[in-house]
Amino acid sequence: MANVRAVLSEIFPNINVDAVLREFEGMPLINLANLVADIPPYLTEYRKEGGQGANGAAGDNNNEDNAVPPAALTSTSSRRLDQLVGELLAQLRADMATDRMPPFGGYRNLLVTAFTTLSPELMDAALEFAENRRVSAFVVVFLAFNGLSDRLEGTIPRGHAFWRHNERRGEPSGKSREKFTKAGFQDVNAVLNIVKKYGGIVNFRSLLLTKQFTCAVCFDSFFKDMSVICGSTTNPDGSEHQFCRGCLQAHAAAATHEMPLAEFGAGLKCMEHRCQRPIYLADIRHLLAPKVLKRLDDRIFEENIAAAGLPLERCQNCNFAAEIIEPKEQRHVFICPNCDKAWCRLCQKPWNDEHFGKLCNEFGAQAANDQYWRGVEARLNDVVARNCHRCNLQFVKSDGCNHMTCRCGAEQCYLCRAPLTDYRNHFCQHPNEPNQPGCRQCNKCKMFGDAARADAAVVDDIMRQANQENPKVVPVGLNRR
């Protein structure tokens, strides 16, 4: 931690490194450096008093065209936009309380040439509403220019001519701010200073807000530079789905457990239903917490190994999977690389001092009895639980249909355990008959067949046979049938 603090302090002398380390504890140095470099000027809690931007330029510098949206917090942009609009509307209300002003053609022409995407008729309507007050007209036109006219509802009457001409056209001017500054309207320049505080979300030169998008999951609005997309950034049809970083991080956390990953371990599945494009892990690594990233890397590695068809054996203690090349008869012991527990590969019992130097059947009568019933228990477990035919992950269904999809993407029938390639042809398509376990017209599995009842019948048969073959003491946990 001391080394990380020293490196960041040297690179970013005007950043409050201790505050950053407290907020993002455990994040790798490279991720922290990228995050600090993107801290916008208005996040003063991460800056030393009177400090400069992360790139060494003063916070109130002249590099206004290169202002970037906030990248550290996913909801910052929406809050900052609301704050900006709130301040502008407060200025509008205060200005509307002053005396009206006489018409001034020079100011109208300034609005027309500065906000070139709006029609002259809208300028006339804005000036009419503002009764030629310069600040009020500027606020109205600025909001219309940025597609925020809805924020004026309740301020401008619905029957006003402004709403008839409220549309945008063409491309914005690149020097809008310079036109107002050179014109020397002090009251308008005071409003421009308010806008200037929001350089992270406004291109101050053109007075155009950074483009926004709507997250496909939470439906909140965020600025374009904060989006995460599925597929490549060069999708030819431009049909990628966009998500905010908060939803992405929740999606990634869920993917560390049961949720399927993208095919071939490329990353996460797209959160849009039926979309086959992945969210590439390489594009989002810097956005994820170290623990989440490590679990995702482990899952992808394990599933790629399983997809290769390698014979894996799992530790009975921690479920760690490993490939052992030697057959069981040649190498009896499995020592888990993860937890260091040792197991006998032949009888699945712990490899300890009692087992060392002895064959599996040399533990005496009680050991033989225990071994027998342990085998019965394993058979019962195999009846109740299923194993994925691709990655060997064990699972049990709690409810729902019998078409199962493993987190690795493999599909199988829960009733007969067969791998599925076309589930429609595997399951019975005839109408269900009440109280009828099977179909009278075919022998196919039922999509909503009662697997628990079928399992219970097999369990009864196994226990009945076991009691007949070895009617000795039944270990705790197994009930005689």
C-alpha positions as CSV (number, residue, x, y, z in Angstrom):
1,M,0.0,0.0,0.0
2,A,2.9,2.4,0.8
3,N,4.4,1.7,-2.6
4,V,1.1,2.4,-4.3
5,R,0.7,5.7,-2.4
6,A,4.2,6.8,-3.3
7,V,3.7,6.1,-7.0
8,L,0.4,7.8,-7.2
9,S,1.6,10.8,-5.3
10,E,4.5,11.2,-7.7
11,I,2.4,11.0,-10.8
12,F,-0.5,13.0,-9.5
13,P,0.9,15.6,-7.0
14,N,-2.4,17.6,-6.7
15,I,-4.6,14.6,-6.0
16,N,-5.6,13.6,-2.4
17,V,-4.2,10.1,-2.8
18,D,-5.3,9.0,0.7
19,A,-8.9,9.8,-0.1
20,V,-8.7,7.8,-3.3
21,L,-7.1,4.8,-1.6
22,R,-9.8,4.8,1.1
23,E,-12.6,4.9,-1.5
24,F,-11.1,2.2,-3.8
25,E,-9.3,0.0,-1.3
26,G,-7.7,-3.1,-2.8
27,M,-7.8,-1.8,-6.4
28,P,-4.6,-2.6,-8.4
29,L,-2.2,0.2,-9.2
30,I,-2.8,0.3,-12.9
31,N,-6.6,0.6,-12.4
32,L,-6.1,3.3,-9.8
33,A,-3.9,5.3,-12.1
34,N,-6.5,5.1,-14.9
35,L,-9.3,6.1,-12.5
36,V,-7.4,9.1,-11.1
37,A,-6.5,10.3,-14.6
38,D,-10.2,10.5,-15.3
39,I,-11.3,12.3,-12.1
40,P,-13.1,15.4,-13.4
41,P,-12.4,18.9,-12.0
42,Y,-15.6,19.2,-10.0
43,L,-14.9,16.1,-7.7
44,T,-13.1,18.3,-5.2
45,E,-13.1,15.6,-2.5
46,Y,-10.3,13.8,-4.4
47,R,-8.2,17.0,-4.9
48,K,-5.9,18.9,-2.7
49,E,-7.1,22.4,-1.9
50,G,-6.2,24.7,-4.8
51,G,-5.0,21.7,-6.7
52,Q,-4.9,21.1,-10.4
53,G,-6.4,18.5,-12.8
54,A,-5.0,15.0,-13.0
55,N,-3.1,15.9,-16.1
56,G,-1.2,18.7,-14.3
57,A,-3.3,21.5,-15.9
58,A,-5.1,24.0,-13.6
59,G,-8.6,23.1,-12.7
60,D,-9.8,26.5,-14.3
61,N,-7.7,26.1,-17.4
62,N,-8.3,27.1,-21.0
63,N,-8.4,23.5,-22.4
64,E,-12.2,23.7,-22.5
65,D,-12.7,21.8,-25.8
66,N,-11.1,18.7,-24.2
67,A,-13.4,18.5,-21.2
68,V,-14.5,14.9,-20.6
69,P,-17.5,13.4,-18.9
70,P,-16.9,11.9,-15.4
71,A,-15.7,8.4,-15.5
72,A,-15.3,7.4,-11.8
73,L,-19.0,7.3,-10.7
74,T,-21.8,5.9,-12.9
75,S,-24.5,8.3,-11.6
76,T,-22.5,11.5,-11.5
77,S,-23.5,12.7,-15.0
78,S,-27.3,12.6,-14.3
79,R,-26.8,14.4,-11.0
80,R,-24.6,17.0,-12.5
81,L,-27.1,17.6,-15.4
82,D,-29.9,18.1,-12.9
83,Q,-27.7,20.6,-10.9
84,L,-26.8,22.5,-14.0
85,V,-30.5,22.8,-15.2
86,G,-31.5,23.8,-11.6
87,E,-29.1,26.6,-11.5
88,L,-30.1,27.9,-14.9
89,L,-33.8,27.8,-14.1
90,A,-33.1,29.7,-10.9
91,Q,-31.3,32.4,-13.0
92,L,-34.3,32.4,-15.4
93,R,-36.8,33.0,-12.5
94,A,-34.7,35.7,-11.0
95,D,-34.2,37.5,-14.3
96,M,-38.0,37.2,-15.1
97,A,-38.6,39.2,-11.8
98,T,-36.7,42.2,-13.2
99,D,-38.1,44.8,-15.5
100,R,-38.7,43.9,-19.1
101,M,-36.2,45.2,-21.7
102,P,-36.7,46.9,-25.1
103,P,-36.2,44.9,-28.3
104,F,-32.5,44.6,-29.5
105,G,-31.9,43.2,-32.9
106,G,-28.2,42.7,-32.2
107,Y,-28.9,40.2,-29.4
108,R,-31.4,38.3,-31.5
109,N,-28.8,38.0,-34.3
110,L,-26.2,36.8,-31.7
111,L,-28.6,34.0,-30.6
112,V,-29.3,33.0,-34.2
113,T,-25.6,32.8,-35.1
114,A,-24.5,31.1,-31.9
115,F,-27.2,28.4,-31.7
116,T,-27.3,27.5,-35.4
117,T,-29.3,24.3,-35.0
118,L,-32.4,26.3,-33.9
119,S,-34.7,28.2,-36.2
120,P,-35.0,32.0,-36.1
121,E,-38.7,31.6,-35.3
122,L,-37.7,29.9,-32.0
123,M,-35.4,32.7,-31.1
124,D,-38.2,35.2,-31.7
125,A,-40.5,33.1,-29.5
126,A,-37.9,32.8,-26.7
127,L,-37.4,36.6,-26.8
128,E,-41.1,37.2,-26.7
129,F,-41.5,34.9,-23.7
130,A,-38.6,36.6,-22.0
131,E,-39.9,40.1,-22.9
132,N,-36.4,40.7,-24.3
133,R,-34.6,39.9,-21.1
134,R,-31.2,38.6,-22.2
135,V,-30.5,36.1,-19.4
136,S,-34.0,34.5,-19.6
137,A,-33.8,34.2,-23.4
138,F,-30.3,32.7,-23.2
139,V,-31.4,30.0,-20.7
140,V,-34.5,29.1,-22.8
141,V,-32.5,28.9,-26.0
142,F,-29.6,27.0,-24.3
143,L,-32.0,24.3,-23.0
144,A,-33.8,24.0,-26.4
145,F,-30.4,23.7,-28.1
146,N,-29.5,20.8,-25.9
147,G,-32.8,18.9,-26.2
148,L,-33.9,19.8,-22.7
149,S,-37.0,21.8,-23.6
150,D,-39.1,19.5,-21.3
151,R,-37.4,21.1,-18.4
152,L,-39.2,24.4,-19.3
153,E,-42.7,22.8,-18.9
154,G,-44.4,24.8,-16.2
155,T,-42.3,27.8,-17.0
156,I,-43.4,28.5,-20.6
157,P,-47.1,28.1,-21.1
158,R,-48.1,25.2,-23.3
159,G,-49.9,27.4,-25.8
160,H,-46.9,29.6,-26.4
161,A,-45.3,29.8,-29.9
162,F,-42.1,28.5,-28.4
163,W,-43.5,24.9,-28.5
164,R,-44.5,25.1,-32.1
165,H,-41.0,26.0,-33.2
166,N,-39.1,23.7,-30.8
167,E,-37.0,21.6,-33.1
168,R,-33.3,21.2,-33.9
169,R,-31.6,21.1,-37.3
170,G,-28.1,20.9,-38.7
171,E,-24.8,20.9,-36.8
172,P,-23.9,23.1,-33.9
173,S,-21.5,26.0,-34.2
174,G,-18.0,25.4,-32.8
175,K,-17.5,28.9,-31.3
176,S,-20.8,29.8,-29.5
177,R,-19.2,30.8,-26.3
178,E,-16.7,33.1,-28.0
179,K,-19.6,35.0,-29.7
180,F,-21.2,35.8,-26.4
181,T,-17.9,36.7,-24.7
182,K,-16.8,39.1,-27.5
183,A,-20.3,40.7,-27.4
184,G,-19.7,41.8,-23.9
185,F,-23.1,41.2,-22.3
186,Q,-22.0,41.0,-18.7
187,D,-25.3,39.6,-17.4
188,V,-25.1,36.8,-20.0
189,N,-21.4,36.2,-19.2
190,A,-22.4,35.6,-15.6
191,V,-24.7,32.8,-16.7
192,L,-21.8,31.5,-18.9
193,N,-19.7,31.3,-15.8
194,I,-22.3,29.0,-14.3
195,V,-22.1,26.7,-17.3
196,K,-18.4,26.8,-17.1
197,K,-18.5,25.1,-13.7
198,Y,-19.9,22.0,-15.5
199,G,-17.1,21.6,-18.0
200,G,-17.2,17.8,-17.4
201,I,-20.6,17.6,-19.1
202,V,-20.6,20.6,-21.4
203,N,-18.4,21.5,-24.3
204,F,-17.9,25.1,-23.2
205,R,-16.9,26.3,-26.6
206,S,-20.0,25.1,-28.5
207,L,-22.2,25.1,-25.3
208,L,-23.3,21.6,-26.4
209,L,-23.9,18.9,-23.8
210,T,-22.0,15.6,-24.2
211,K,-24.2,13.1,-26.0
212,Q,-26.2,10.9,-23.7
213,F,-27.6,7.4,-23.8
214,T,-30.2,5.4,-21.9
215,C,-29.0,2.3,-20.1
216,A,-30.9,-0.7,-21.4
217,V,-31.3,-2.2,-17.9
218,C,-32.0,0.7,-15.4
219,F,-33.3,3.1,-18.1
220,D,-31.4,6.0,-16.5
221,S,-29.6,8.6,-18.7
222,F,-25.8,8.7,-18.7
223,F,-23.2,10.5,-20.8
224,K,-21.9,8.6,-23.9
225,D,-18.3,8.3,-22.7
226,M,-19.6,6.3,-19.7
227,S,-21.3,3.6,-21.7
228,V,-20.4,-0.1,-21.9
229,I,-21.5,-1.9,-25.0
230,C,-21.8,-5.4,-26.2
231,G,-19.8,-6.6,-29.2
232,S,-17.1,-4.5,-30.9
233,T,-17.0,-0.7,-31.0
234,T,-16.9,-1.1,-34.7
235,N,-20.2,-3.0,-35.1
236,P,-21.0,-2.2,-38.8
237,D,-24.8,-1.9,-38.1
238,G,-24.4,0.2,-35.0
239,S,-26.8,-2.1,-33.2
240,E,-24.8,-2.6,-30.0
241,H,-26.6,-2.3,-26.7
242,Q,-25.4,0.2,-24.2
243,F,-25.3,-0.2,-20.4
244,C,-24.2,2.0,-17.5
245,R,-21.3,1.0,-15.4
246,G,-23.4,0.3,-12.3
247,C,-25.5,-2.3,-14.1
248,L,-22.4,-3.8,-15.6
249,Q,-20.7,-4.2,-12.2
250,A,-23.8,-5.9,-10.8
251,H,-24.0,-8.1,-13.9
252,A,-20.3,-9.1,-13.5
253,A,-20.8,-9.9,-9.8
254,A,-23.7,-12.2,-10.7
255,A,-21.6,-13.9,-13.4
256,T,-19.1,-15.0,-10.8
257,H,-21.6,-17.6,-9.5
258,E,-24.4,-19.3,-11.5
259,M,-25.1,-17.0,-14.5
260,P,-23.8,-18.3,-17.9
261,L,-20.8,-16.5,-19.5
262,A,-20.4,-15.6,-23.1
263,E,-19.4,-18.3,-25.5
264,F,-15.7,-19.4,-25.5
265,G,-15.0,-17.4,-22.4
266,A,-14.9,-14.0,-24.2
267,G,-16.5,-12.2,-21.3
268,L,-20.1,-11.6,-20.1
269,K,-23.3,-12.3,-21.9
270,C,-25.1,-9.2,-23.2
271,M,-27.9,-8.1,-20.8
272,E,-30.3,-7.6,-23.7
273,H,-32.5,-10.7,-24.2
274,R,-31.5,-12.9,-27.1
275,C,-28.5,-10.8,-28.0
276,Q,-25.6,-13.1,-28.9
277,R,-22.8,-10.5,-28.8
278,P,-20.6,-10.7,-25.7
279,I,-19.4,-7.9,-23.4
280,Y,-15.7,-8.5,-23.9
281,L,-13.9,-8.9,-20.6
282,A,-10.8,-7.1,-22.0
283,D,-12.9,-4.0,-22.5
284,I,-14.3,-3.9,-18.9
285,R,-11.4,-5.2,-16.7
286,H,-10.6,-1.7,-15.4
287,L,-14.2,-1.2,-14.2
288,L,-14.4,-4.3,-12.0
289,A,-13.4,-4.8,-8.4
290,P,-10.3,-7.0,-8.1
291,K,-12.2,-9.9,-6.3
292,V,-14.9,-10.0,-8.9
293,L,-12.3,-9.9,-11.7
294,K,-10.3,-12.8,-10.1
295,R,-13.4,-14.9,-9.8
296,L,-14.4,-14.2,-13.4
297,D,-10.9,-15.2,-14.6
298,D,-11.1,-18.4,-12.6
299,R,-14.5,-19.3,-14.0
300,I,-13.5,-18.6,-17.6
301,F,-10.3,-20.7,-17.1
302,E,-12.2,-23.6,-15.6
303,E,-14.9,-23.6,-18.2
304,N,-12.4,-23.4,-21.1
305,I,-10.7,-26.4,-19.6
306,A,-14.0,-28.3,-19.3
307,A,-14.9,-27.3,-22.9
308,A,-11.7,-29.0,-24.1
309,G,-13.1,-32.3,-22.9
310,L,-10.4,-33.0,-20.3
311,P,-11.3,-35.6,-17.6
312,L,-11.5,-33.5,-14.4
313,E,-11.7,-34.7,-10.8
314,R,-13.0,-32.4,-8.1
315,C,-11.9,-32.0,-4.5
316,Q,-14.6,-33.2,-2.0
317,N,-13.7,-30.4,0.3
318,C,-13.5,-27.2,-1.9
319,N,-14.7,-28.5,-5.3
320,F,-11.5,-27.5,-7.0
321,A,-11.1,-29.2,-10.4
322,A,-7.9,-30.8,-11.6
323,E,-6.8,-33.2,-14.3
324,I,-4.9,-36.3,-13.2
325,I,-3.2,-38.0,-16.1
326,E,-2.4,-41.3,-14.3
327,P,-5.3,-43.8,-13.9
328,K,-6.7,-44.4,-10.4
329,E,-5.0,-47.8,-10.1
330,Q,-1.6,-46.3,-10.7
331,R,-2.0,-43.1,-8.6
332,H,-4.4,-43.6,-5.7
333,V,-4.3,-40.3,-4.0
334,F,-5.7,-36.9,-5.1
335,I,-4.1,-34.0,-3.3
336,C,-6.0,-30.8,-3.9
337,P,-3.7,-27.9,-5.1
338,N,-6.2,-25.4,-3.6
339,C,-6.8,-26.6,0.0
340,D,-4.2,-29.4,0.4
341,K,-6.7,-32.0,1.4
342,A,-5.9,-35.5,0.3
343,W,-8.5,-38.1,-0.9
344,C,-8.3,-41.7,-2.0
345,R,-9.4,-41.8,-5.7
346,L,-10.6,-45.4,-5.3
347,C,-12.9,-45.3,-2.3
348,Q,-13.3,-41.5,-2.1
349,K,-12.3,-41.6,1.6
350,P,-9.9,-39.1,3.2
351,W,-6.3,-40.2,2.8
352,N,-5.0,-40.1,6.3
353,D,-2.9,-42.2,8.7
354,E,-5.6,-44.9,9.0
355,H,-5.7,-45.4,5.2
356,F,-2.0,-45.0,4.6
357,G,-0.4,-48.4,3.7
358,K,-3.7,-50.2,3.6
359,L,-6.0,-51.2,0.8
360,C,-9.4,-49.7,0.7
361,N,-11.0,-53.0,1.8
362,E,-8.6,-53.6,4.8
363,F,-10.4,-51.4,7.4
364,G,-12.2,-54.3,9.1
365,A,-15.9,-55.1,9.3
366,Q,-16.9,-51.6,10.4
367,A,-14.8,-50.0,7.7
368,A,-16.3,-52.4,5.1
369,N,-19.8,-51.6,6.3
370,D,-19.1,-47.9,6.2
371,Q,-17.6,-48.2,2.8
372,Y,-20.7,-50.1,1.5
373,W,-23.1,-47.5,2.8
374,R,-20.9,-44.8,1.6
375,G,-21.3,-46.3,-1.8
376,V,-25.1,-46.4,-1.3
377,E,-25.0,-42.8,-0.2
378,A,-23.1,-41.9,-3.4
379,R,-25.6,-43.7,-5.5
380,L,-28.5,-41.9,-3.7
381,N,-26.7,-38.6,-4.3
382,D,-26.3,-39.4,-8.0
383,V,-30.1,-40.0,-8.1
384,V,-31.0,-36.6,-6.6
385,A,-28.3,-34.4,-8.0
386,R,-27.3,-34.0,-11.7
387,N,-23.9,-33.3,-13.2
388,C,-23.3,-31.2,-16.2
389,H,-22.1,-33.4,-19.1
390,R,-19.7,-30.7,-20.2
391,C,-18.1,-29.1,-17.1
392,N,-19.2,-31.8,-14.5
393,L,-20.7,-29.1,-12.2
394,Q,-23.2,-30.7,-9.8
395,F,-26.7,-29.1,-9.5
396,V,-30.2,-29.7,-8.2
397,K,-33.4,-28.2,-9.6
398,S,-35.6,-26.3,-7.2
399,D,-38.5,-25.7,-9.5
400,G,-39.4,-24.9,-13.1
401,C,-39.2,-27.0,-16.3
402,N,-36.9,-29.9,-17.0
403,H,-34.9,-28.1,-19.8
404,M,-31.7,-27.2,-17.9
405,T,-29.0,-24.8,-19.0
406,C,-25.7,-24.9,-17.1
407,R,-23.7,-21.8,-16.4
408,C,-21.2,-23.1,-18.9
409,G,-24.0,-23.0,-21.6
410,A,-24.5,-26.8,-21.9
411,E,-28.1,-28.0,-22.0
412,Q,-29.6,-31.3,-20.8
413,C,-32.8,-32.9,-19.7
414,Y,-33.3,-33.0,-15.9
415,L,-35.4,-36.2,-16.1
416,C,-33.2,-38.5,-18.2
417,R,-30.0,-36.4,-18.0
418,A,-29.5,-36.6,-21.7
419,P,-27.6,-33.7,-23.4
420,L,-30.0,-31.6,-25.5
421,T,-29.4,-30.2,-29.0
422,D,-33.0,-29.6,-29.9
423,Y,-35.2,-29.6,-26.8
424,R,-38.4,-29.3,-28.8
425,N,-37.9,-32.8,-30.3
426,H,-36.7,-34.2,-26.9
427,F,-39.8,-33.3,-24.8
428,C,-43.4,-34.6,-25.3
429,Q,-45.6,-32.1,-27.3
430,H,-48.9,-33.9,-26.5
431,P,-51.4,-32.3,-24.0
432,N,-50.8,-33.2,-20.3
433,E,-53.1,-35.7,-18.7
434,P,-54.0,-35.0,-15.0
435,N,-52.5,-37.6,-12.6
436,Q,-50.8,-39.4,-15.5
437,P,-47.0,-39.6,-15.0
438,G,-46.2,-40.5,-18.6
439,C,-47.7,-39.8,-22.0
440,R,-50.0,-42.5,-23.5
441,Q,-48.9,-41.5,-27.1
442,C,-45.1,-41.4,-26.8
443,N,-42.2,-42.2,-24.5
444,K,-40.6,-38.8,-24.5
445,C,-39.8,-36.8,-21.4
446,K,-42.3,-34.3,-20.1
447,M,-41.2,-30.7,-20.0
448,F,-42.9,-30.3,-16.6
449,G,-42.7,-33.9,-15.5
450,D,-42.4,-34.5,-11.7
451,A,-38.7,-35.3,-11.4
452,A,-38.9,-35.5,-7.6
453,R,-41.5,-38.4,-7.8
454,A,-39.3,-40.3,-10.3
455,D,-36.2,-39.8,-8.1
456,A,-38.1,-40.9,-5.0
457,A,-39.0,-44.2,-6.7
458,V,-35.4,-44.9,-7.6
459,V,-34.2,-44.0,-4.1
460,D,-36.7,-46.5,-2.6
461,D,-35.4,-49.2,-5.0
462,I,-31.8,-48.5,-4.0
463,M,-32.5,-48.6,-0.3
464,R,-34.6,-51.8,-0.6
465,Q,-31.8,-53.5,-2.5
466,A,-29.1,-52.2,0.0
467,N,-31.0,-53.5,3.0
468,Q,-31.3,-56.9,1.4
469,E,-27.6,-57.1,0.4
470,N,-26.1,-55.7,3.6
471,P,-28.6,-55.6,6.5
472,K,-26.1,-54.1,9.0
473,V,-26.0,-50.8,10.8
474,V,-27.1,-48.0,8.6
475,P,-24.9,-44.9,9.0
476,V,-26.5,-41.7,10.5
477,G,-28.2,-39.7,7.7
478,L,-29.5,-42.7,5.7
479,N,-33.0,-44.0,6.5
480,R,-34.0,-47.6,6.0
481,R,-36.8,-48.1,3.4
